[in-house]
Amino acid sequence: MTPTQIEITRWNAEEFQRLVLNSKPRVAVFDCDGTLWGGDSGYGFMAWSLEQGLVSRSTSDWIDTRHRAYRSGKVSEEDICGEMVQIYAGLRDQ
């Protein structure tokens, strides 16, 4: 098949969520930097988390400083991605 012969199914958010959950996935993939889809969802989620107060003030200040260092090239992408994930350790979804 050529790219022009492939038909792409478009699902709304509810259909997509149902399809994913019904498949009972054992692996989750996160795209923090726009590799798989446009935008920087990792930064967006981090900023939202900080605004919502999901993490302590000291954690918020620390990751904000680290992310600024990442944007200026002083922290590697691998390090910032790991650090951005670690700030949520121990949080509950309630």
LUMROFI-846048 format. One record per atom (N, C-alpha, C, CB): x, y, z; atom name; residue in three letters; residue number from 1. Coordinates in Angstrom, 3 decimals. Glycine has a CB too. Layout:
% residues N
REC         x         y         z   a    r    k
REC         X         Y         Z  CA  Ala  NUM
...
This chain:
% residues 94
REC         x         y         z   a    r    k
REC     0.836    -1.182     0.000   N  Met    1
REC     0.000     0.000     0.000  CA  Met    1
REC     0.880     1.244     0.000   C  Met    1
REC    -0.951    -0.001     1.212  CB  Met    1
REC     0.407     2.241    -0.654   N  Thr    2
REC     1.102     3.520    -0.620  CA  Thr    2
REC     0.410     4.397     0.422   C  Thr    2
REC     1.110     4.209    -2.036  CB  Thr    2
REC     1.073     5.444     0.886   N  Pro    3
REC     0.444     6.318     1.894  CA  Pro    3
REC    -0.908     6.865     1.460   C  Pro    3
REC     1.361     7.471     2.212  CB  Pro    3
REC    -1.106     7.061     0.169   N  Thr    4
REC    -2.395     7.600    -0.283  CA  Thr    4
REC    -3.483     6.542    -0.289   C  Thr    4
REC    -2.259     8.196    -1.674  CB  Thr    4
REC    -3.130     5.260    -0.184   N  Gln    5
REC    -4.115     4.188    -0.173  CA  Gln    5
REC    -4.559     3.810     1.235   C  Gln    5
REC    -3.557     2.978    -0.866  CB  Gln    5
REC    -3.880     4.294     2.240   N  Ile    6
REC    -4.206     3.946     3.616  CA  Ile    6
REC    -5.358     4.819     4.095   C  Ile    6
REC    -2.971     4.108     4.538  CB  Ile    6
REC    -6.386     4.167     4.595   N  Glu    7
REC    -7.519     4.906     5.135  CA  Glu    7
REC    -7.321     5.052     6.639   C  Glu    7
REC    -8.871     4.191     4.811  CB  Glu    7
REC    -7.400     6.262     7.127   N  Ile    8
REC    -7.190     6.532     8.545  CA  Ile    8
REC    -8.540     6.703     9.218   C  Ile    8
REC    -6.306     7.791     8.753  CB  Ile    8
REC    -8.770     5.898    10.241   N  Thr    9
REC   -10.005     6.006    11.002  CA  Thr    9
REC    -9.858     7.137    12.011   C  Thr    9
REC   -10.347     4.664    11.711  CB  Thr    9
REC   -10.861     7.973    12.110   N  Arg   10
REC   -10.852     9.067    13.081  CA  Arg   10
REC   -11.886     8.758    14.159   C  Arg   10
REC   -11.149    10.446    12.393  CB  Arg   10
REC   -11.420     8.758    15.407   N  Trp   11
REC   -12.301     8.503    16.530  CA  Trp   11
REC   -12.449     9.773    17.355   C  Trp   11
REC   -11.767     7.345    17.396  CB  Trp   11
REC   -13.602     9.921    17.981   N  Asn   12
REC   -13.729    11.016    18.940  CA  Asn   12
REC   -13.080    10.550    20.248   C  Asn   12
REC   -15.247    11.430    19.156  CB  Asn   12
REC   -12.978    11.443    21.220   N  Ala   13
REC   -12.264    11.130    22.463  CA  Ala   13
REC   -12.881     9.940    23.190   C  Ala   13
REC   -12.253    12.344    23.382  CB  Ala   13
REC   -14.195     9.863    23.243   N  Glu   14
REC   -14.865     8.767    23.952  CA  Glu   14
REC   -14.620     7.425    23.266   C  Glu   14
REC   -16.372     9.037    24.046  CB  Glu   14
REC   -14.699     7.416    21.938   N  Glu   15
REC   -14.448     6.174    21.193  CA  Glu   15
REC   -13.002     5.717    21.392   C  Glu   15
REC   -14.745     6.374    19.682  CB  Glu   15
REC   -12.084     6.654    21.310   N  Phe   16
REC   -10.673     6.323    21.471  CA  Phe   16
REC   -10.408     5.761    22.864   C  Phe   16
REC    -9.800     7.558    21.221  CB  Phe   16
REC   -10.947     6.395    23.889   N  Gln   17
REC   -10.744     5.914    25.257  CA  Gln   17
REC   -11.329     4.513    25.422   C  Gln   17
REC   -11.384     6.885    26.273  CB  Gln   17
REC   -12.521     4.283    24.894   N  Arg   18
REC   -13.149     2.965    24.989  CA  Arg   18
REC   -12.292     1.906    24.294   C  Arg   18
REC   -14.561     2.995    24.372  CB  Arg   18
REC   -11.809     2.205    23.094   N  Leu   19
REC   -10.983     1.255    22.365  CA  Leu   19
REC    -9.689     0.930    23.128   C  Leu   19
REC   -10.652     1.809    20.978  CB  Leu   19
REC    -9.072     1.940    23.692   N  Val   20
REC    -7.829     1.710    24.435  CA  Val   20
REC    -8.104     0.875    25.671   C  Val   20
REC    -7.171     3.046    24.831  CB  Val   20
REC    -9.089     1.257    26.457   N  Leu   21
REC    -9.367     0.532    27.695  CA  Leu   21
REC    -9.849    -0.892    27.438   C  Leu   21
REC   -10.401     1.280    28.511  CB  Leu   21
REC   -10.617    -1.101    26.379   N  Asn   22
REC   -11.081    -2.447    26.042  CA  Asn   22
REC    -9.941    -3.370    25.629   C  Asn   22
REC   -12.103    -2.376    24.929  CB  Asn   22
REC    -8.850    -2.792    25.149   N  Ser   23
REC    -7.707    -3.625    24.752  CA  Ser   23
REC    -6.868    -4.051    25.954   C  Ser   23
REC    -6.828    -2.873    23.752  CB  Ser   23
REC    -7.188    -3.526    27.144   N  Lys   24
REC    -6.481    -3.843    28.383  CA  Lys   24
REC    -4.961    -3.742    28.211   C  Lys   24
REC    -6.860    -5.247    28.858  CB  Lys   24
REC    -4.492    -2.546    27.872   N  Pro   25
REC    -3.053    -2.369    27.609  CA  Pro   25
REC    -2.210    -2.626    28.852   C  Pro   25
REC    -2.781    -0.957    27.091  CB  Pro   25
REC    -1.012    -3.165    28.620   N  Arg   26
REC    -0.079    -3.408    29.722  CA  Arg   26
REC     1.078    -2.416    29.677   C  Arg   26
REC     0.456    -4.850    29.670  CB  Arg   26
REC     1.128    -1.614    28.630   N  Val   27
REC     2.205    -0.642    28.465  CA  Val   27
REC     1.583     0.701    28.106   C  Val   27
REC     3.228    -1.102    27.371  CB  Val   27
REC     2.107     1.760    28.687   N  Ala   28
REC     1.668     3.115    28.340  CA  Ala   28
REC     2.843     3.857    27.729   C  Ala   28
REC     1.117     3.877    29.592  CB  Ala   28
REC     2.559     4.678    26.741   N  Val   29
REC     3.593     5.473    26.079  CA  Val   29
REC     3.273     6.937    26.311   C  Val   29
REC     3.682     5.148    24.547  CB  Val   29
REC     4.263     7.675    26.757   N  Phe   30
REC     4.096     9.101    26.996  CA  Phe   30
REC     5.019     9.852    26.061   C  Phe   30
REC     4.384     9.467    28.477  CB  Phe   30
REC     4.511    10.912    25.488   N  Asp   31
REC     5.299    11.741    24.582  CA  Asp   31
REC     5.489    13.096    25.238   C  Asp   31
REC     4.610    11.881    23.183  CB  Asp   31
REC     6.642    13.286    25.826   N  Cys   32
REC     6.887    14.521    26.582  CA  Cys   32
REC     7.353    15.678    25.717   C  Cys   32
REC     7.907    14.268    27.649  CB  Cys   32
REC     7.828    15.415    24.516   N  Asp   33
REC     8.485    16.489    23.765  CA  Asp   33
REC     7.992    16.676    22.346   C  Asp   33
REC     9.932    16.240    23.726  CB  Asp   33
REC     6.850    16.085    22.000   N  Gly   34
REC     6.303    16.288    20.662  CA  Gly   34
REC     6.834    15.331    19.609   C  Gly   34
REC     6.577    17.671    20.229  CB  Gly   34
REC     7.495    14.258    20.028   N  Thr   35
REC     8.024    13.285    19.072  CA  Thr   35
REC     6.904    12.551    18.346   C  Thr   35
REC     8.928    12.282    19.783  CB  Thr   35
REC     5.864    12.148    19.078   N  Leu   36
REC     4.776    11.376    18.483  CA  Leu   36
REC     3.627    12.247    18.003   C  Leu   36
REC     4.260    10.372    19.475  CB  Leu   36
REC     3.376    13.340    18.671   N  Trp   37
REC     2.335    14.266    18.261  CA  Trp   37
REC     2.762    15.677    18.612   C  Trp   37
REC     0.987    13.918    18.925  CB  Trp   37
REC     2.174    16.647    17.944   N  Gly   38
REC     2.602    18.034    18.070  CA  Gly   38
REC     2.411    18.614    19.458   C  Gly   38
REC     1.869    18.867    17.093  CB  Gly   38
REC     3.211    19.604    19.755   N  Gly   39
REC     3.125    20.293    21.035  CA  Gly   39
REC     4.007    19.638    22.079   C  Gly   39
REC     1.691    20.329    21.518  CB  Gly   39
REC     4.206    20.328    23.151   N  Asp   40
REC     5.030    19.818    24.247  CA  Asp   40
REC     4.097    19.459    25.390   C  Asp   40
REC     6.114    20.868    24.702  CB  Asp   40
REC     3.468    18.309    25.295   N  Ser   41
REC     2.486    17.904    26.295  CA  Ser   41
REC     3.117    17.673    27.656   C  Ser   41
REC     1.774    16.650    25.846  CB  Ser   41
REC     4.379    17.272    27.676   N  Gly   42
REC     5.063    17.077    28.958  CA  Gly   42
REC     5.144    18.374    29.728   C  Gly   42
REC     6.464    16.510    28.744  CB  Gly   42
REC     5.573    19.426    29.058   N  Tyr   43
REC     5.652    20.735    29.714  CA  Tyr   43
REC     4.258    21.232    30.085   C  Tyr   43
REC     6.357    21.759    28.801  CB  Tyr   43
REC     3.304    21.053    29.183   N  Gly   44
REC     1.941    21.496    29.460  CA  Gly   44
REC     1.361    20.828    30.689   C  Gly   44
REC     1.056    21.226    28.274  CB  Gly   44
REC     1.573    19.510    30.803   N  Phe   45
REC     1.062    18.791    31.977  CA  Phe   45
REC     1.803    19.220    33.229   C  Phe   45
REC     1.189    17.270    31.784  CB  Phe   45
REC     3.111    19.408    33.114   N  Met   46
REC     3.890    19.856    34.268  CA  Met   46
REC     3.390    21.221    34.736   C  Met   46
REC     5.399    19.920    33.919  CB  Met   46
REC     3.216    22.165    33.806   N  Ala   47
REC     2.751    23.499    34.175  CA  Ala   47
REC     1.376    23.434    34.829   C  Ala   47
REC     2.708    24.411    32.943  CB  Ala   47
REC     0.486    22.633    34.265   N  Trp   48
REC    -0.847    22.473    34.841  CA  Trp   48
REC    -0.749    21.890    36.245   C  Trp   48
REC    -1.722    21.574    33.947  CB  Trp   48
REC     0.103    20.888    36.419   N  Ser   49
REC     0.271    20.251    37.730  CA  Ser   49
REC     0.747    21.257    38.774   C  Ser   49
REC     1.264    19.084    37.635  CB  Ser   49
REC     1.693    22.097    38.379   N  Leu   50
REC     2.218    23.098    39.308  CA  Leu   50
REC     1.130    24.117    39.652   C  Leu   50
REC     3.454    23.810    38.703  CB  Leu   50
REC     0.364    24.547    38.642   N  Glu   51
REC    -0.720    25.504    38.869  CA  Glu   51
REC    -1.800    24.940    39.785   C  Glu   51
REC    -1.338    25.917    37.543  CB  Glu   51
REC    -2.046    23.632    39.673   N  Gln   52
REC    -3.077    22.980    40.486  CA  Gln   52
REC    -2.603    22.654    41.890   C  Gln   52
REC    -3.541    21.717    39.813  CB  Gln   52
REC    -1.319    22.794    42.150   N  Gly   53
REC    -0.778    22.479    43.471  CA  Gly   53
REC    -0.665    20.989    43.737   C  Gly   53
REC    -1.629    23.102    44.525  CB  Gly   53
REC    -0.473    20.187    42.688   N  Leu   54
REC    -0.370    18.741    42.871  CA  Leu   54
REC     0.916    18.317    43.575   C  Leu   54
REC    -0.460    18.054    41.536  CB  Leu   54
REC     1.908    19.154    43.525   N  Val   55
REC     3.181    18.851    44.193  CA  Val   55
REC     3.493    19.987    45.167   C  Val   55
REC     4.349    18.666    43.149  CB  Val   55
REC     4.400    19.722    46.084   N  Ser   56
REC     4.755    20.728    47.089  CA  Ser   56
REC     5.392    21.955    46.437   C  Ser   56
REC     5.712    20.127    48.133  CB  Ser   56
REC     5.413    23.036    47.164   N  Arg   57
REC     6.020    24.274    46.657  CA  Arg   57
REC     7.506    24.072    46.379   C  Arg   57
REC     5.821    25.426    47.663  CB  Arg   57
REC     8.196    23.349    47.256   N  Ser   58
REC     9.630    23.140    47.034  CA  Ser   58
REC     9.873    22.283    45.788   C  Ser   58
REC    10.272    22.475    48.267  CB  Ser   58
REC     9.023    21.278    45.569   N  Thr   59
REC     9.138    20.453    44.364  CA  Thr   59
REC     8.826    21.288    43.136   C  Thr   59
REC     8.196    19.232    44.437  CB  Thr   59
REC     7.804    22.116    43.231   N  Ser   60
REC     7.427    22.989    42.128  CA  Ser   60
REC     8.575    23.921    41.754   C  Ser   60
REC     6.183    23.802    42.492  CB  Ser   60
REC     9.183    24.544    42.752   N  Asp   61
REC    10.304    25.450    42.492  CA  Asp   61
REC    11.483    24.704    41.874   C  Asp   61
REC    10.744    26.143    43.789  CB  Asp   61
REC    11.757    23.495    42.402   N  Trp   62
REC    12.894    22.710    41.917  CA  Trp   62
REC    12.702    22.313    40.450   C  Trp   62
REC    13.082    21.452    42.785  CB  Trp   62
REC    11.529    21.756    40.105   N  Ile   63
REC    11.338    21.285    38.729  CA  Ile   63
REC    11.244    22.461    37.769   C  Ile   63
REC    10.075    20.413    38.622  CB  Ile   63
REC    10.727    23.588    38.213   N  Asp   64
REC    10.689    24.773    37.356  CA  Asp   64
REC    12.118    25.224    37.033   C  Asp   64
REC     9.893    25.922    38.041  CB  Asp   64
REC    12.966    25.234    38.039   N  Thr   65
REC    14.371    25.607    37.828  CA  Thr   65
REC    15.064    24.619    36.902   C  Thr   65
REC    15.118    25.681    39.169  CB  Thr   65
REC    14.820    23.332    37.108   N  Arg   66
REC    15.420    22.297    36.253  CA  Arg   66
REC    14.919    22.426    34.819   C  Arg   66
REC    15.102    20.888    36.799  CB  Arg   66
REC    13.631    22.708    34.637   N  His   67
REC    13.092    22.807    33.284  CA  His   67
REC    13.667    24.028    32.561   C  His   67
REC    11.554    22.884    33.323  CB  His   67
REC    13.860    25.115    33.284   N  Arg   68
REC    14.499    26.289    32.685  CA  Arg   68
REC    15.929    25.946    32.247   C  Arg   68
REC    14.508    27.477    33.686  CB  Arg   68
REC    16.630    25.164    33.068   N  Ala   69
REC    17.991    24.733    32.717  CA  Ala   69
REC    17.956    23.814    31.489   C  Ala   69
REC    18.661    24.003    33.918  CB  Ala   69
REC    16.947    22.969    31.403   N  Tyr   70
REC    16.779    22.095    30.232  CA  Tyr   70
REC    16.584    22.939    28.969   C  Tyr   70
REC    15.569    21.133    30.431  CB  Tyr   70
REC    15.690    23.931    29.056   N  Arg   71
REC    15.426    24.768    27.878  CA  Arg   71
REC    16.660    25.556    27.441   C  Arg   71
REC    14.281    25.733    28.169  CB  Arg   71
REC    17.555    25.829    28.369   N  Ser   72
REC    18.774    26.554    28.002  CA  Ser   72
REC    19.917    25.615    27.629   C  Ser   72
REC    19.207    27.453    29.143  CB  Ser   72
REC    19.637    24.299    27.606   N  Gly   73
REC    20.638    23.329    27.176  CA  Gly   73
REC    21.567    22.830    28.260   C  Gly   73
REC    21.443    23.913    26.113  CB  Gly   73
REC    21.287    23.145    29.519   N  Lys   74
REC    22.165    22.740    30.621  CA  Lys   74
REC    21.759    21.413    31.253   C  Lys   74
REC    22.179    23.812    31.680  CB  Lys   74
REC    20.583    20.915    30.920   N  Val   75
REC    20.085    19.630    31.417  CA  Val   75
REC    19.660    18.820    30.206   C  Val   75
REC    18.891    19.813    32.435  CB  Val   75
REC    20.027    17.546    30.171   N  Ser   76
REC    19.697    16.703    29.020  CA  Ser   76
REC    18.207    16.384    28.981   C  Ser   76
REC    20.510    15.403    29.058  CB  Ser   76
REC    17.735    16.023    27.795   N  Glu   77
REC    16.329    15.637    27.645  CA  Glu   77
REC    16.021    14.389    28.456   C  Glu   77
REC    15.989    15.402    26.168  CB  Glu   77
REC    16.928    13.446    28.457   N  Glu   78
REC    16.736    12.222    29.234  CA  Glu   78
REC    16.578    12.554    30.719   C  Glu   78
REC    17.922    11.252    29.023  CB  Glu   78
REC    17.429    13.437    31.230   N  Asp   79
REC    17.349    13.798    32.644  CA  Asp   79
REC    16.049    14.523    32.976   C  Asp   79
REC    18.535    14.667    33.027  CB  Asp   79
REC    15.665    15.507    32.159   N  Ile   80
REC    14.460    16.276    32.488  CA  Ile   80
REC    13.213    15.412    32.384   C  Ile   80
REC    14.330    17.492    31.567  CB  Ile   80
REC    13.154    14.511    31.424   N  Cys   81
REC    11.985    13.630    31.314  CA  Cys   81
REC    11.863    12.745    32.555   C  Cys   81
REC    12.082    12.755    30.040  CB  Cys   81
REC    12.974    12.175    32.987   N  Gly   82
REC    12.960    11.352    34.196  CA  Gly   82
REC    12.573    12.152    35.423   C  Gly   82
REC    14.314    10.715    34.411  CB  Gly   82
REC    13.091    13.358    35.528   N  Glu   83
REC    12.799    14.199    36.687  CA  Glu   83
REC    11.343    14.663    36.685   C  Glu   83
REC    13.734    15.411    36.711  CB  Glu   83
REC    10.818    14.984    35.509   N  Met   84
REC     9.425    15.426    35.423  CA  Met   84
REC     8.476    14.310    35.848   C  Met   84
REC     9.093    15.888    33.995  CB  Met   84
REC     8.826    13.076    35.566   N  Val   85
REC     7.990    11.943    35.964  CA  Val   85
REC     8.108    11.690    37.464   C  Val   85
REC     8.385    10.678    35.179  CB  Val   85
REC     9.307    11.797    37.990   N  Gln   86
REC     9.546    11.475    39.399  CA  Gln   86
REC     8.817    12.403    40.371   C  Gln   86
REC    11.019    11.523    39.682  CB  Gln   86
REC     8.500    13.617    39.954   N  Ile   87
REC     7.842    14.528    40.896  CA  Ile   87
REC     6.446    14.040    41.284   C  Ile   87
REC     7.750    15.928    40.294  CB  Ile   87
REC     5.888    13.106    40.513   N  Tyr   88
REC     4.554    12.583    40.800  CA  Tyr   88
REC     4.571    11.324    41.647   C  Tyr   88
REC     3.835    12.306    39.519  CB  Tyr   88
REC     5.736    10.841    42.025   N  Ala   89
REC     5.840     9.616    42.825  CA  Ala   89
REC     5.037     9.771    44.110   C  Ala   89
REC     7.323     9.289    43.148  CB  Ala   89
REC     4.216     8.784    44.387   N  Gly   90
REC     3.449     8.782    45.620  CA  Gly   90
REC     2.113     9.497    45.552   C  Gly   90
REC     4.249     9.385    46.680  CB  Gly   90
REC     1.833    10.217    44.474   N  Leu   91
REC     0.537    10.886    44.354  CA  Leu   91
REC    -0.563     9.862    44.072   C  Leu   91
REC     0.576    11.954    43.235  CB  Leu   91
REC    -1.742    10.132    44.554   N  Arg   92
REC    -2.897     9.277    44.310  CA  Arg   92
REC    -3.845     9.991    43.362   C  Arg   92
REC    -3.615     8.908    45.638  CB  Arg   92
REC    -4.600     9.257    42.582   N  Asp   93
REC    -5.473     9.880    41.591  CA  Asp   93
REC    -6.703    10.546    42.193   C  Asp   93
REC    -5.908     8.858    40.594  CB  Asp   93
REC    -6.983    10.325    43.465   N  Gln   94
REC    -8.129    10.984    44.090  CA  Gln   94
REC    -7.867    12.477    44.148   C  Gln   94
REC    -8.399    10.417    45.512  CB  Gln   94
